[in-house]
Amino acid sequence: MNRREAKLLLEEGTEYSGWSCGAACSVAGEVVFTTGMTGYPQALTDPSFKGQILVSTYPLMGNYGVPVPAKTERAAVDQYGIPLYFESDRIQVTGFVVSEICENPSHFAAGSSLASWLHNQGIPLICGIDTRALTIQLRERGVMRGAILVKGTQALSPDEGYLKNPVAVVSPPEPRIYNASGKPHIALIDCGAKSNILRCLLARNVAVTTLPWNYDIRTVDYDGLFLSNGPGDPKSCEKTIASVRSAFDKGKPIFGICLGHQIMALAAGADTYKLLYGHRGQNQPCIEVGTDKCYITSQNHGYAVRAESLPTGWEPWFVNANDGTLEGIRSTQGPFYAVQFHPEGCPGPRDTEFLIDRFIQSIARSQA
């Protein structure tokens, strides 16, 4: 593995020195951290990280490699063409920051090392960073713009990586239908949907039509509407919000996750805000309101719904046991509900995957 001197520069001037172990290029983006110990192949390909430099709080990354054949660098896909081991068809992060990188992975499914995979995909990886100190700084000050600067490459300023509406970048350009003969028919507004959302839905033999974030859903005949995850500020998705608002009038079941949770809240008339450092990892505890049940959930988001802004006819459904942020909402007047966490997991626990079953069951009830 070829190493070059590199550093991480934060917008307020702090520098962290390390080594470049991935692609030899400089990049800029929003610097965020994740608390996951494993699951980096899925996290790095999650479209919710578009435009961001990801910091791993766990010190050692890459010990089990990446399940990509070394000769082709192409991911294996299922019968629908969906990647088997990744959450999209490419690496979505702008850069990756770790304390220590494993150069010789050991796993039966490893086809490539993490560093080689990132290098071949043109993504910089900087190691040798004190990620614990960096995480403390991000927790106290909040997420910041930053730049990975690799010696010998064109330098960038932290501001150069800003994406005003990253959803428009990761959302598909046109509709696509999966398992057309399945039932019921679910329209999925794809704001950067993870692959495992599709896997979970198709495993239940439903038909799924994925739609661009700004598609006019009034022209689509569906039985249920699914709002996906995605990157960035939900308020930048004005066309999606308007679509969901019009979908309320149809009365058909709607289920949203992550960004979809925020979009549903905005469509209902609530407000959202940016969290200091967000929730990113596979270990966020969420309590179901009105019960004593606490679920461990997988999350990746930097914005949240303001609980006190919920209008009449809506109520809290889940709250975060760590900081009390709102993690789920539901309507008391129709089959509309959403959660901030990822029921499909990947990476992380799938303890709440039953919520997808509840959504499909609610469609069946609405058709009875």
C-alpha positions in Angstrom: 0.0 0.0 0.0 1.5 3.3 -1.1 1.3 6.1 1.5 1.5 9.8 1.1 1.5 12.5 3.6 -2.0 13.9 4.1 -4.0 16.0 6.5 -7.6 16.7 7.4 -8.4 20.5 7.5 -11.5 21.7 9.3 -13.2 25.0 8.4 -12.3 26.6 11.7 -8.6 26.0 11.0 -7.8 22.8 13.0 -5.5 20.3 11.1 -5.0 16.6 11.7 -2.0 15.0 10.1 -1.9 11.5 8.8 -1.3 9.3 5.7 -3.2 8.9 2.5 -4.0 5.2 1.9 -6.7 5.4 -0.7 -6.9 7.4 -3.9 -4.3 10.1 -4.3 -6.6 13.1 -4.5 -7.8 16.0 -2.3 -11.5 16.4 -1.6 -13.9 18.6 0.4 -17.1 17.9 2.2 -19.0 17.9 5.5 -17.1 16.0 8.2 -19.3 13.6 10.2 -18.7 10.6 12.4 -20.2 7.1 12.7 -20.1 4.9 15.8 -20.4 1.6 14.0 -17.7 -1.0 14.7 -18.4 -3.0 11.5 -20.5 -2.5 8.4 -18.2 -0.2 6.5 -18.9 -1.7 3.0 -22.6 -0.8 3.6 -22.0 2.5 5.2 -19.6 3.8 2.6 -22.1 3.0 -0.2 -25.1 4.5 1.6 -26.4 7.4 -0.5 -27.2 9.3 2.8 -23.5 10.0 3.1 -23.3 11.8 -0.3 -21.1 14.9 0.0 -19.7 13.9 3.4 -16.3 12.9 4.7 -16.9 10.0 7.1 -14.9 9.5 10.3 -14.9 6.1 12.0 -14.9 6.3 15.8 -13.9 2.7 16.0 -10.1 2.7 15.7 -9.5 -0.3 13.3 -11.1 -0.5 9.9 -10.7 -3.0 7.1 -9.9 -6.1 9.0 -12.4 -8.2 7.0 -11.8 -6.6 3.7 -14.5 -5.9 1.1 -16.6 -8.5 -0.8 -15.6 -7.4 -4.2 -13.8 -9.7 -6.7 -10.3 -8.2 -7.0 -10.1 -8.8 -10.7 -13.3 -7.1 -11.7 -14.0 -4.6 -8.8 -17.7 -5.2 -9.6 -20.2 -6.1 -6.9 -22.3 -9.2 -7.2 -26.0 -8.6 -7.8 -29.2 -10.4 -7.3 -31.9 -11.4 -9.8 -33.1 -7.7 -9.9 -29.7 -6.3 -10.5 -29.5 -5.0 -6.9 -26.0 -5.2 -5.3 -25.9 -8.1 -2.8 -23.3 -6.6 -0.3 -23.6 -2.8 -0.8 -26.3 -0.2 -0.4 -25.9 1.3 -3.8 -23.9 0.8 -7.0 -20.9 2.9 -5.9 -19.1 4.4 -3.0 -21.0 7.5 -1.9 -18.8 9.1 0.7 -16.5 11.8 -0.4 -13.6 10.5 1.8 -13.0 8.2 4.7 -11.0 9.0 7.9 -9.7 6.3 10.2 -7.2 5.8 13.0 -5.7 2.6 11.8 -6.2 0.6 8.5 -5.8 -3.2 8.2 -3.6 -3.9 5.2 -4.1 -7.7 5.2 -7.8 -8.5 5.7 -8.9 -12.0 6.9 -12.3 -13.1 5.8 -13.5 -15.9 3.5 -15.6 -13.4 1.4 -12.9 -10.7 1.1 -12.0 -10.0 -2.5 -10.2 -6.8 -1.9 -8.7 -4.8 0.9 -10.6 -1.7 2.0 -7.7 0.6 1.0 -7.5 -1.0 -2.5 -11.2 -0.7 -3.0 -11.3 3.0 -2.1 -8.2 3.6 -4.3 -9.7 1.9 -7.3 -12.9 3.8 -6.9 -11.1 7.2 -6.6 -12.0 7.8 -3.0 -9.3 9.2 -0.6 -8.7 7.4 2.7 -6.6 9.1 5.4 -5.3 7.0 8.3 -3.1 7.7 11.3 -5.6 10.3 12.6 -6.6 10.7 16.3 -10.2 10.0 15.5 -11.2 10.0 19.2 -10.0 13.6 19.6 -11.6 14.5 16.2 -14.9 13.0 17.3 -14.9 14.9 20.6 -14.4 18.1 18.6 -17.3 17.3 16.3 -19.5 16.5 19.3 -18.7 19.8 21.0 -18.7 22.1 18.1 -20.9 20.2 15.7 -20.3 18.9 12.2 -18.1 21.1 10.1 -17.0 21.4 6.5 -13.5 20.1 5.9 -11.0 18.9 3.3 -8.7 15.9 3.0 -5.5 17.3 1.5 -3.1 14.8 0.0 0.5 15.9 -0.6 1.3 16.4 -4.3 -2.4 16.9 -5.4 -4.5 20.0 -6.0 -5.5 21.4 -2.6 -9.2 22.4 -1.9 -10.8 24.6 0.7 -13.4 23.1 3.0 -16.2 25.1 1.3 -15.6 23.6 -2.1 -17.4 20.3 -1.3 -20.8 21.8 -0.3 -23.8 20.3 -2.1 -26.9 22.4 -2.0 -29.3 19.5 -2.8 -27.5 16.1 -2.8 -30.8 14.3 -3.2 -30.9 15.5 -6.8 -27.5 13.8 -7.3 -28.4 10.4 -5.9 -32.0 10.1 -6.9 -32.6 8.0 -10.1 -33.3 9.9 -13.3 -36.4 7.9 -14.3 -38.9 5.4 -12.8 -38.1 1.7 -12.7 -40.4 -1.2 -11.8 -39.3 -4.3 -9.9 -41.2 -7.6 -9.7 -44.1 -6.2 -11.8 -46.3 -9.2 -11.1 -46.1 -8.9 -7.3 -48.8 -7.5 -5.1 -49.5 -5.0 -3.7 -47.9 -2.2 -5.8 -45.7 0.1 -3.8 -44.4 3.4 -5.2 -41.1 4.2 -3.6 -40.0 7.9 -3.9 -36.2 7.3 -4.2 -34.3 10.2 -2.6 -31.2 7.9 -2.3 -32.8 4.6 -1.2 -30.5 2.0 0.3 -30.4 -1.3 -1.6 -31.7 -3.2 1.5 -35.0 -1.3 1.4 -35.6 -2.8 -2.0 -34.4 -6.2 -0.9 -36.7 -6.2 2.1 -39.7 -5.1 0.0 -39.1 -7.6 -2.8 -38.6 -10.4 -0.3 -42.2 -9.9 0.5 -43.2 -10.4 -3.2 -44.6 -6.9 -3.7 -44.2 -4.9 -6.9 -42.1 -1.8 -6.4 -41.8 1.2 -8.7 -38.9 3.5 -7.8 -39.5 7.2 -8.6 -37.2 10.2 -8.9 -37.4 12.6 -5.9 -39.2 15.3 -8.0 -41.6 12.9 -9.9 -45.3 13.8 -10.1 -46.8 10.9 -8.2 -50.3 12.0 -9.1 -49.7 10.2 -12.4 -48.9 6.9 -10.6 -51.4 4.3 -9.7 -50.1 2.7 -6.4 -51.5 0.8 -3.4 -49.0 2.2 -0.9 -46.4 5.0 -0.9 -42.9 4.5 0.6 -40.6 7.5 1.3 -36.9 6.5 1.3 -33.8 7.8 3.1 -31.4 10.3 1.5 -28.8 12.9 2.1 -29.0 16.6 3.1 -31.5 19.0 4.4 -35.1 17.8 3.9 -36.3 21.3 3.3 -34.4 21.3 0.0 -36.8 18.6 -1.3 -39.7 21.0 -1.9 -41.2 19.0 -4.8 -41.1 15.8 -2.7 -42.8 17.5 0.2 -45.5 18.8 -2.1 -46.0 15.3 -3.6 -46.5 13.8 -0.2 -48.9 16.5 0.8 -51.1 15.7 -2.2 -50.8 11.9 -1.4 -52.4 12.5 2.0 -55.6 13.3 0.2 -55.7 9.9 -1.4 -55.8 8.2 2.0 -53.6 5.3 0.9 -50.9 4.0 3.4 -47.7 6.0 3.4 -44.5 4.9 5.3 -41.3 6.9 5.5 -37.8 6.2 6.9 -34.9 8.6 7.7 -35.2 11.5 5.2 -38.7 10.2 4.4 -39.6 10.7 8.1 -38.6 14.4 7.9 -40.3 14.9 4.5 -43.6 13.4 5.9 -43.4 15.7 8.9 -42.8 18.8 6.7 -45.7 17.7 4.4 -47.9 17.5 7.5 -47.0 21.0 8.6 -44.3 20.3 11.2 -40.7 21.7 11.3 -37.2 20.2 11.1 -33.8 21.3 12.4 -30.2 20.4 12.0 -28.7 18.3 14.8 -25.4 19.3 16.4 -23.6 16.2 15.2 -26.4 13.8 14.1 -27.0 10.1 14.7 -24.8 7.8 12.6 -24.2 4.2 13.7 -25.9 0.9 14.4 -26.4 1.3 18.1 -29.1 4.0 18.7 -31.7 3.0 21.3 -35.3 4.1 20.5 -38.3 3.8 22.8 -41.8 3.2 21.4 -44.1 5.8 22.9 -46.7 4.4 25.3 -44.8 1.1 25.8 -41.7 0.0 27.7 -40.1 -1.4 24.5 -36.7 -0.1 23.5 -35.2 -1.1 20.2 -31.6 -0.9 19.0 -31.6 0.8 15.6 -29.3 1.7 12.7 -29.3 5.4 11.8 -27.7 7.9 9.5 -29.0 11.4 9.6 -28.1 15.0 10.5 -31.6 16.5 10.7 -34.5 15.8 13.0 -38.2 16.6 13.4 -39.1 19.2 16.0 -41.5 17.4 18.3 -43.3 20.4 19.5 -44.1 21.5 16.0 -46.3 18.4 15.2 -49.8 19.7 14.2 -53.1 18.4 15.4 -53.8 14.9 14.1 -50.2 13.8 14.5 -48.4 12.2 17.5 -44.9 11.0 18.5 -44.3 7.3 17.9 -40.6 6.7 18.8 -38.1 8.8 20.8 -34.3 8.4 21.1 -33.4 7.1 24.6 -30.0 8.9 24.5 -31.1 12.5 23.7 -34.9 12.5 23.5 -35.0 13.5 19.9 -38.1 12.4 17.9 -37.6 9.2 16.1 -41.0 8.4 14.7 -44.4 10.0 14.0 -47.8 8.7 13.1 -51.2 10.2 12.1 -54.2 9.7 14.2 -56.4 10.4 11.1 -55.0 8.2 8.4 -52.5 5.3 7.6 -49.5 7.6 7.6 -46.4 6.9 9.7 -42.7 7.3 9.6 -39.5 6.5 11.5 -36.1 8.2 11.7 -34.2 5.0 12.0 -33.6 2.2 9.4 -35.9 -0.8 9.9 -34.0 -2.6 7.2 -30.7 -2.1 9.0 -27.7 -3.0 6.8 -25.4 -2.3 8.5 -26.8 -2.9 11.9 -29.7 -4.7 13.7 -33.0 -5.4 11.9 -35.0 -5.6 15.2 -37.6 -3.2 13.7 -38.0 -4.8 10.3 -41.5 -5.8 11.4 -42.5 -2.2 10.7 -42.2 -3.0 7.0 -44.6 -5.9 7.5 -47.0 -3.6 9.3 -46.9 -1.2 6.3 -47.8 -4.0 3.9 -50.5 -5.2 6.2 -52.0 -1.7 6.4 -52.2 -1.7 2.6 -54.1 -5.0 2.7 -56.5 -3.5 5.3 -57.1 -0.4 3.1 -58.1 -2.6 0.2 -60.5 -4.9 2.2 
